[in-house]
Protein backbone atom coordinates (compact mmCIF):
# COMPACT_ATOMS: atom_id res chain seq x y z
CA UNK A 1 0.00 0.00 0.00
CA UNK A 2 1.52 3.36 -0.93
CA UNK A 3 1.45 6.43 1.29
CA UNK A 4 -1.36 8.23 -0.54
CA UNK A 5 -3.75 5.28 -0.51
CA UNK A 6 -2.90 4.41 3.07
CA UNK A 7 -3.94 7.85 4.25
CA UNK A 8 -7.13 8.07 2.17
CA UNK A 9 -8.54 5.15 4.10
CA UNK A 10 -10.68 6.32 6.97
CA UNK A 11 -11.45 9.80 5.69
CA UNK A 12 -8.23 11.10 4.23
CA UNK A 13 -6.86 12.68 7.40
CA UNK A 14 -3.19 12.38 8.35
CA UNK A 15 -3.46 12.38 12.11
CA UNK A 16 -0.48 12.94 14.40
CA UNK A 17 2.21 13.53 11.77
CA UNK A 18 4.81 16.13 12.64
CA UNK A 19 4.88 18.75 9.84
CA UNK A 20 8.57 18.07 9.10
CA UNK A 21 7.94 14.34 8.86
CA UNK A 22 4.90 14.85 6.63
CA UNK A 23 6.82 17.20 4.33
CA UNK A 24 9.61 14.65 3.85
CA UNK A 25 7.17 11.78 3.25
CA UNK A 26 5.26 13.87 0.70
CA UNK A 27 8.52 14.70 -1.07
CA UNK A 28 9.56 11.04 -1.25
CA UNK A 29 6.19 10.05 -2.72
CA UNK A 30 6.25 12.91 -5.21
CA UNK A 31 9.69 11.76 -6.36
CA UNK A 32 8.45 8.23 -7.06
CA UNK A 33 9.00 6.48 -3.74
CA UNK A 34 6.51 4.32 -1.88
CA UNK A 35 6.14 4.86 1.88
CA UNK A 36 4.35 2.20 3.90
CA UNK A 37 2.40 2.89 7.05
CA UNK A 38 5.20 1.40 9.14
CA UNK A 39 7.77 3.60 7.44
CA UNK A 40 5.58 6.66 7.86
CA UNK A 41 5.28 6.09 11.59
CA UNK A 42 9.02 5.42 11.94
CA UNK A 43 9.88 8.70 10.21
CA UNK A 44 7.35 10.55 12.35
CA UNK A 45 8.74 9.02 15.55
CA UNK A 46 12.30 9.90 14.55
CA UNK A 47 11.44 13.55 13.92
CA UNK A 48 9.30 13.95 17.03
CA UNK A 49 11.92 12.26 19.21
CA UNK A 50 14.66 14.48 17.79
CA UNK A 51 12.71 17.63 18.47
CA UNK A 52 11.78 16.64 22.01
CA UNK A 53 15.35 15.52 22.80
CA UNK A 54 16.86 18.72 21.29
CA UNK A 55 19.17 17.11 18.70
CA UNK A 56 17.00 17.52 15.60
CA UNK A 57 17.86 21.21 15.24
CA UNK A 58 21.56 20.28 14.99
CA UNK A 59 20.95 18.31 11.78
CA UNK A 60 21.50 20.40 8.65
CA UNK A 61 21.52 17.67 6.00
CA UNK A 62 20.31 14.08 6.41
CA UNK A 63 19.77 11.60 3.62
CA UNK A 64 17.95 8.27 3.96
CA UNK A 65 18.73 6.45 0.69
CA UNK A 66 16.58 3.38 1.32
CA UNK A 67 13.87 3.79 -1.31
CA UNK A 68 15.46 1.86 -4.19
CA UNK A 69 15.10 4.83 -6.57
CA UNK A 70 17.59 7.66 -7.16
CA UNK A 71 15.19 10.63 -6.96
CA UNK A 72 13.71 9.96 -3.50
CA UNK A 73 17.10 8.77 -2.26
CA UNK A 74 18.56 12.18 -3.12
CA UNK A 75 16.15 14.16 -0.90
CA UNK A 76 17.45 15.79 2.25
CA UNK A 77 15.11 14.99 5.15
CA UNK A 78 15.75 18.33 6.84
CA UNK A 79 15.50 20.99 4.12
CA UNK A 80 13.89 18.88 1.34
CA UNK A 81 16.49 19.95 -1.21
CA UNK A 82 17.98 17.31 -3.51
CA UNK A 83 21.54 16.32 -4.25
CA UNK A 84 22.77 14.35 -7.27
CA UNK A 85 24.08 10.81 -7.65
CA UNK A 86 27.06 10.72 -9.99
CA UNK A 87 28.71 7.79 -11.78
CA UNK A 88 27.57 4.25 -10.97
CA UNK A 89 25.59 3.94 -7.74
CA UNK A 90 23.28 0.96 -7.10
CA UNK A 91 19.97 1.80 -5.44
CA UNK A 92 18.75 -1.18 -3.43
CA UNK A 93 15.97 -1.59 -0.91
CA UNK A 94 17.56 -0.27 2.28
CA UNK A 95 20.82 1.22 1.02
CA UNK A 96 22.90 2.62 -1.82
CA UNK A 97 26.31 1.36 -2.95
CA UNK A 98 29.02 2.99 -5.05
CA UNK A 99 30.91 0.85 -7.55
CA UNK A 100 34.05 2.13 -5.85
CA UNK A 101 35.49 3.87 -8.89
CA UNK A 102 32.99 6.41 -10.23
CA UNK A 103 29.91 6.45 -8.00
CA UNK A 104 29.27 9.10 -5.36
CA UNK A 105 26.63 11.55 -4.09
CA UNK A 106 27.01 15.30 -4.50
CA UNK A 107 25.06 17.32 -1.96
CA UNK A 108 23.61 20.66 -2.92
CA UNK A 109 25.43 22.63 -0.24
CA UNK A 110 28.61 23.32 1.72
CA UNK A 111 29.54 23.23 5.39
CA UNK A 112 29.71 27.05 5.72
CA UNK A 113 26.37 27.48 3.93
CA UNK A 114 24.76 25.42 6.70
CA UNK A 115 26.27 27.40 9.56
CA UNK A 116 29.07 24.99 10.44
CA UNK A 117 32.35 26.51 11.65
CA UNK A 118 35.88 25.47 12.50
CA UNK A 119 34.75 24.95 16.09
CA UNK A 120 31.27 23.49 15.51
CA UNK A 121 30.31 20.62 13.21
CA UNK A 122 29.36 16.96 12.91
CA UNK A 123 29.32 14.14 10.35
CA UNK A 124 27.62 10.73 10.33
CA UNK A 125 27.33 7.63 8.14
CA UNK A 126 25.45 4.32 8.45
CA UNK A 127 27.30 1.38 6.87
CA UNK A 128 25.44 -1.93 6.53
CA UNK A 129 28.52 -3.63 5.06
CA UNK A 130 32.23 -2.83 5.22
CA UNK A 131 34.11 -1.08 2.46
CA UNK A 132 36.63 -2.99 0.34
CA UNK A 133 37.99 0.19 -1.26
CA UNK A 134 41.03 1.64 0.50
CA UNK A 135 41.07 4.39 1.60
CA UNK A 136 37.33 5.02 1.61
CA UNK A 137 35.88 8.40 2.60
CA UNK A 138 32.23 8.05 3.55
CA UNK A 139 31.44 11.75 3.64
CA UNK A 140 33.53 14.88 3.41
CA UNK A 141 35.05 17.86 1.66
CA UNK A 142 38.42 19.54 1.52
CA UNK A 143 42.03 18.82 0.66
CA UNK A 144 44.38 20.59 3.09
CA UNK A 145 41.52 21.80 5.26
CA UNK A 146 39.82 18.42 5.45
CA UNK A 147 36.57 17.41 7.13
CA UNK A 148 35.65 13.76 6.68
CA UNK A 149 35.00 10.28 8.01
CA UNK A 150 37.54 7.93 6.44
CA UNK A 151 38.01 4.16 6.64
CA UNK A 152 40.88 1.96 5.58
CA UNK A 153 40.69 -1.82 5.98
CA UNK A 154 41.18 -1.83 9.76
CA UNK A 155 40.59 1.66 11.16
CA UNK A 156 38.05 4.49 11.05
CA UNK A 157 39.31 8.09 11.18
CA UNK A 158 37.67 11.52 11.40
CA UNK A 159 39.16 14.97 10.85
CA UNK A 160 37.79 18.50 11.07
CA UNK A 161 39.27 21.48 9.19
CA UNK A 162 42.85 20.22 9.08
CA UNK A 163 44.80 17.37 7.49
CA UNK A 164 46.35 16.41 10.83
CA UNK A 165 45.17 15.47 14.32
CA UNK A 166 42.71 12.72 13.45
CA UNK A 167 40.58 10.90 15.98
CA UNK A 168 40.49 7.19 15.20
CA UNK A 169 39.58 3.68 16.30
CA UNK A 170 40.43 0.18 15.09
CA UNK A 171 37.05 -1.48 14.74
CA UNK A 172 34.79 -3.30 12.33
CA UNK A 173 33.89 -0.95 9.48
CA UNK A 174 30.13 -1.37 9.87
CA UNK A 175 27.57 0.42 12.01
CA UNK A 176 26.78 4.09 12.52
CA UNK A 177 29.90 6.26 12.71
CA UNK A 178 29.38 9.74 14.11
CA UNK A 179 31.86 12.54 14.63
CA UNK A 180 31.36 15.84 16.45
CA UNK A 181 33.48 18.93 16.98
CA UNK A 182 31.98 20.98 19.82
CA UNK A 183 33.34 23.18 22.63
CA UNK A 184 36.94 22.27 21.80
CA UNK A 185 36.28 18.53 21.90
CA UNK A 186 36.47 16.14 18.95
CA UNK A 187 34.71 12.79 19.42
CA UNK A 188 34.39 9.80 17.08
CA UNK A 189 31.83 7.14 18.02
CA UNK A 190 30.41 3.92 16.62
CA UNK A 191 26.98 2.45 17.19
CA UNK A 192 26.37 -1.22 16.42
CA UNK A 193 23.62 -3.62 17.42
CA UNK A 194 25.61 -4.31 20.59
CA UNK A 195 25.50 -0.63 21.58
CA UNK A 196 27.42 2.64 21.22
CA UNK A 197 31.11 3.10 21.96
CA UNK A 198 33.33 6.18 21.89
CA UNK A 199 36.35 5.33 19.74
CA UNK A 200 38.41 8.39 20.69
CA UNK A 201 37.98 11.84 22.22
CA UNK A 202 40.54 14.66 22.01
CA UNK A 203 40.49 18.21 23.31
CA UNK A 204 42.53 20.82 21.44
CA UNK A 205 42.41 24.31 20.02
CA UNK A 206 40.71 25.06 16.72
CA UNK A 207 42.92 24.76 13.64
CA UNK A 208 42.57 25.11 9.90
CA UNK A 209 39.89 26.62 7.70
CA UNK A 210 36.55 25.06 6.89
CA UNK A 211 36.40 23.79 3.29
CA UNK A 212 33.99 25.74 1.09
CA UNK A 213 33.54 23.11 -1.63
CA UNK A 214 30.24 21.15 -1.85
CA UNK A 215 30.08 18.13 0.45
CA UNK A 216 30.13 14.62 -1.08
CA UNK A 217 29.01 11.26 0.31
CA UNK A 218 30.36 7.86 -0.83
CA UNK A 219 33.56 9.78 -1.69
CA UNK A 220 35.43 12.93 -0.72
CA UNK A 221 35.37 16.25 -2.56
CA UNK A 222 39.14 16.65 -2.56
CA UNK A 223 39.29 20.41 -2.97
CA UNK A 224 38.93 23.50 -0.79
CA UNK A 225 37.63 25.63 -3.66
CA UNK A 226 34.05 26.86 -3.82
CA UNK A 227 31.91 25.17 -6.51
CA UNK A 228 34.74 22.74 -7.32
CA UNK A 229 34.07 19.01 -7.81
CA UNK A 230 36.93 16.55 -7.43
CA UNK A 231 35.78 13.11 -6.18
CA UNK A 232 38.39 10.87 -4.56
CA UNK A 233 38.66 7.91 -2.16
CA UNK A 234 35.35 6.23 -3.07
CA UNK A 235 33.51 4.21 -0.41
CA UNK A 236 31.82 1.05 -1.75
CA UNK A 237 30.13 0.02 1.50
CA UNK A 238 26.37 -0.53 1.45
CA UNK A 239 25.20 2.73 3.02
CA UNK A 240 21.80 3.44 4.56
CA UNK A 241 22.09 7.03 5.82
CA UNK A 242 24.49 9.96 5.90
CA UNK A 243 24.58 13.65 6.69
CA UNK A 244 26.11 16.49 8.66
CA UNK A 245 25.22 19.30 11.01
CA UNK A 246 26.29 21.29 14.04
CA UNK A 247 28.28 19.58 16.76
CA UNK A 248 26.45 17.44 19.30
CA UNK A 249 27.16 16.71 22.93
CA UNK A 250 27.85 13.12 23.91
CA UNK A 251 24.31 12.79 25.25
CA UNK A 252 22.79 14.20 22.06
CA UNK A 253 24.87 11.92 19.84
CA UNK A 254 23.92 8.90 21.95
CA UNK A 255 20.22 9.68 21.53
CA UNK A 256 20.51 10.60 17.85
CA UNK A 257 22.39 7.49 16.76
CA UNK A 258 19.97 5.25 18.65
CA UNK A 259 17.03 6.98 16.94
CA UNK A 260 18.75 6.64 13.55
CA UNK A 261 19.35 2.93 14.14
CA UNK A 262 15.68 2.43 15.02
CA UNK A 263 14.53 4.48 12.00
CA UNK A 264 16.69 2.60 9.51
CA UNK A 265 15.93 -0.86 10.89
CA UNK A 266 12.19 -0.23 11.08
CA UNK A 267 12.00 1.24 7.57
CA UNK A 268 14.15 -1.45 5.92
CA UNK A 269 13.58 -4.64 7.89
CA UNK A 270 17.39 -4.97 8.05
CA UNK A 271 19.50 -5.14 11.19
CA UNK A 272 22.51 -2.99 11.93
CA UNK A 273 25.59 -5.22 12.30
N, C-alpha and C positions, 0 to 999 in steps of 0.2 A: 504494500500500500504506500503510495507516495504521500508527501507532506500535505499537498493541497487536498486530496481526497480524504485523508485522515482527519483533517480539521473541518471539512464540510459536514461530516457525520455529527448528528446531534445539534444542528442548528447553525453551524458555521462559525462559532465563537472560538477564539484561541485563548482560553482561560489560563491565567497564571504565568504567562511567558514574560520574562524580563524583556524590555524593549530592545536591548542590545542583542540578546539571544535571538529574538524574533527577526531582527534585521539581518543577522548573519544567515539564519535558516532561509529566509526569503531570497537572499542573494545566491545561496547555493542552488536552490530550486530554479531560480531564473537562469542560472548558468548551465542547467542541464543535469544537476545532481538530484538524487532521490534521498529524502530524509525520512526515516521511519519514525514511528511514535517513540520508540526506545531511544533513538538517537536525539530526537527533539528534546526529550526530557533530560538526557545527559548533558546536552549543551546548555540548557536552561539552568540546571543545577550547578554546572561549572561557573557560569557567569554570576549567578546569585551568590554562590559561596565566595567567589573572588571579591565581590563588592562588599559583602558583610565582613570578610576577613582582612580587607584593606590592602590586598595585593593586586587586584584587578587594574587599578589606576596606574600601576607601574608598567604594565604591558603596553608597548607601543606598536609592535607588529607581532602577530601570532598566526601561523598557518597550520591548518589541519588537513594535510593532503591524503585523505582516506577515501575519497569518493570515486576513485577509479577513472576519472575524467579530468583532463587538464584544466578546463575553465573553472570549475568549482574548486579544484585543488589550489588554484592560484589566488584565491580570495583571502585577504587578511581579515581575521575574525574581529579585530578591534576597530579599524577604520573603514573596512569594506572596500578598500582599493584593491587592485589586482597587480601582481607581478607577472613575469613571463618565464616559462620554461624554455630553455635553450638546448640545442643538441638533442641527444637521445636520452630520454627519461621515460621509464616504464611506469605507468599509472595502474597500480593494482588495488584491490579492495583492502584498504587498511594502511597502505604506505606507497611511497614513490621510491624509485631506485635509479640512480645514474648508471650509465654504462661504464663509468670510470675514466672516460677519455674525452667526451664532448658534452655530456649532460650536466646541467646545473640549473638553478633557479635564480633569476635576477629580480630582486625586490624593486619596488618603485620609489625607494627613498634612501636616505643616508642617516647615519647616526646623529649628526648635528641637527638635521631637519626635524628629528623627533625629540629634541631637547636633551640628548645624552651629552655628557661632558667628560673631560679627562678624569674627573673624580667620581663620576656617577654613571653607571651603566651595567647592563646584564645581557647574557646570551644563554640560549638553551636549545637542546636538540634531543629528540627521542629516536633512538636506534633500536630497531627490532632485531636486526642481525649485525654482525661485526663487519667492518670494512676489510677488504683485501687489498685495496689500493694503499700506497705508502709513499709519502705521507698523505693523509686525508684530512682536509679541512671541512668541517661540517657546516660552519657558518662563519662569515667574517668579511673584513675589508681592510685594505692597507698593506703597504710594503714595509717601509721602515717603521712607520707608526702603525703598528699592527694590532687589530682587535679580532680575536678568533678563538674557536674551540678546534683543536687539532688532535688527530690520533695517528700514531704509527701502529705497529703490529703488537705492541705490548703496553703502551702508555698513552694516557690522555693528558693534553696540555691545554692551558688557557692563558692568553695574554690580553693586555688592555693598554693601547696607545703607545707601546714601545716594543721593539723586537727582542728585548731582554726580559729578565725577571719573570719567567713563567711560573705559574702554579701547576702542579702535576700530580698524577697518581698512576701507579702500575696496577691496572685492573682489567677485567673483561671489557671489551669495547661495545657492550650493549647496555641498554637502560636509558634513563633520562640523565643527561649531563647538563648541569646548570652552573653558570659562573656569574658572580656579582662583584662589582667594584663599588664600595659604599663606605663613606666615613673613614677613608684611608685603609680599608681592609679589602683584600682580594681573596675570594673563597671559591674553590671548585668543588662541586659535590656530584655524587652519583646516586640515583634512585633505581633500585631493582625490585623485583618481587619480594626479596628478602628484607627490604627496607632502604632507608637513606643513610649514606655515609659521607662525611666530609673528607675529601681526598687530601686537600692541603689548604691552609689559611696563612696568609702573610700580611703583615702591616708595614707599609712604607709610604714615602712621600709620592705625590703625583709626578709623573714623568711623561714626556712625549707630547704629541699633538694628535687629536682625534682625526682619523682618516675622514675625508669628505667625499670619497667615491661611493657609489651605490653599493649596498650590502648584497652579498650573494649567499645562497645556501646550496649545499651539495658540492661546493667548491669555494675558493677564496677569490675575491676581487683584488688582485695583487698590484694595486696602485693606490697612491694617496691623492690622485688628481680628480677633481670634480668632473662628473659625467663620463669618466673613463671606465672601460670595460676590459678586463684582462684576467679571464678565469685561469686558475691554477690549482693544483693539489686536489683533484676531484675525489669525492667521497662516494663509494659505491655501496654503502650500507643501505639496507631497507629502512626507510626513515618515515616516521608517522607524525611528526610535529617538529616545528622549529620556529624561532622568533627572537626578539630582543626587546629591551626596555630599559627603564631606570633601575638602579641597583636595588636589591632587596636585602632586608635583614635575614639572619639565619632562620628566624621563626617564620617570616613570610615565605622564604624559599621552601622551607619544609612543607608548609601548607599548600603552596602553589604546585609543587611537583607531585604531591599526593593527589591533588585534584586533577592534574593533567593525566596521571596514570589512570585514574578512575574514568575520566572522560574517554581516553583513547581505547581502553579495554572494553568499556560498555558499548561504544560506537562500532567497534570492529569485531568483537567476539574473540580477539586475540589476547594473549597474555604477555605482559612485559617479562623478559627473561630475568 
